[in-house]
């Protein structure tokens, strides 16, 4: 097994190997850490001079992740985001700098992605989550009710006053397609502040790679075949100073009246997407790669092309048609594949 290979295990990018091994190289050792954070494995690989230094910065990194999760979780009743669902309509609410940064980033993404990415999708995501668990397709009335409480236009942001205001009752926010990428970026920034020059951070599948491992051309990351837990596409990504994320509906979906509805919800229609795509995005930051992968799972191919170019990102869409893998890439995605 290649200790430097990381791979996509849809719907998330996972690290293939995370044992506490150290490999001597260029007077630095390789250290790997993994903890359950934000609902999935959070993995860090870094090169450092000593184990003491590596252990210390890894511990600090995981504390940082906890602090971010305490802000943007919609599961933890003590989290800042969770508590916002009880806010009164029309009342300005002071929010933390972290949450304001996420709101502003999400708002721009919402506008640029034609509403396909929307953190106010919470009522719909919770409805469909319950429907999948009960294996009971939601009624049109339930979908319409949830949809009426979705839309960034029902939320006001004042970045100067650091406040948000809800214009609609019973709104629920969902940072599930941006928070992990954001956490990965913040952890990498922390590592860099401690002088780490080679590292890979994997926030439950949203990865950001920095530097180049010794005697390598970059960090090697595999992309799984659509609908397959373990099988990889033949050519792997080789990344340095880039982020990568993926999105797809291979394992979470419902079938109703012969039509397949994936777990990725189009906020504009209220329904899960009915076409199956695996979308892999290489972007400058993990935050961008995270939300962009979701948006590109919903948008038309022409919209994907335009959006990827705007965000200086590369996109690969893979599908299975009659048992055969079909691939379509945008931008310079192929230039990141191993030669």
C-alpha positions, 0 to 999 in steps of 0.5 A: 500500500502506498503511504502517500496515496489518498483517495476518493471514497464517495461522497467524500475524499478520504485518506487511504492510510492514516497510521502514526508512521514517520518517514525520514526525509529531507531532515524532517519526519512525516506525521499523520493524525486522525480524529473524529471531527465535524461528523467525519474523520478529520485527518492531518499529515505534516512534515516537521523536525520533531514529534514534539512539534508535530504533536503540539501543532496537531493538537492545536489544530484539532482544538481549532476545528472544535471551535469552528464546529461550535460556531457552524454546526446545525446539529449541536444545540450549543452551536451558534448556528443552531441557535439562530433558528430560534431568532425572531423575525426582523431582529438584528442578531450580532454574530461572530467573525467566523460566522460572518465570514462564512455568511459573506462567502456563502452569499457571494457563492449563492449569487454566482451559482444562480442559487444552486448553493444556498445555506438557507436550504436547511428546511429542505435538507432536514425534510429529505434527511427524515424522508430517507431515514423513514423511506417515505417520500415527502408530500408536495405540500411538505416540500412546498412548505419547506421551500417557502422558508428557503432563500438568501433573499429572506436574510439580510447581512450587515457586515459592518455591524456584524449582524444578520436579520431573518425576514422569514420565520422558521428558517434553518441554516445548513453549512454542510457544503462549506464549513468543512472546507473552511475548517481545512483552510483555517487549519492549514493557515495555522500549520503555516503560522507554525512554520510547517511547509509541507502538509495535507489537511483532510476535513472529511473529504475536503482536502487542501495540500501545501508543499510537496512531500520529499521525493514526490511531485505532489500529494497523490489523491485518487478519485473513485469510480462513480458508485464504487466504494473502493475502485479508483479511476486509473489516473490519480491527481497530483496536487501541491498548493491546491484544494480538492473536494468532491460531491455525488449521490452514489450512496444516498438517494431515494427512488419514487415512481421509478425516478431516482432522487439524490441527497443533493437538493436543488434549493430552487426546486425543493427536490433532490437532483435526478441525474447522477454525477460525481463532481470533483473540483480542484480549486485554490482553497478548500472552502471554494472547492467544497461549495463549488462541488455541490453547485456543479452537481446541480447546474447545467454543464454550460453553467459549470464551465462558466462558474469554474472559470470564474473561480479559477477552478478545474472540474471533473464530472464522471458518470456511469452510462450502461456500465461504462465510465463517462468523463467530462473535464472543464478547465485544466483538470487533466493537467493535475492528473499523473502523467 
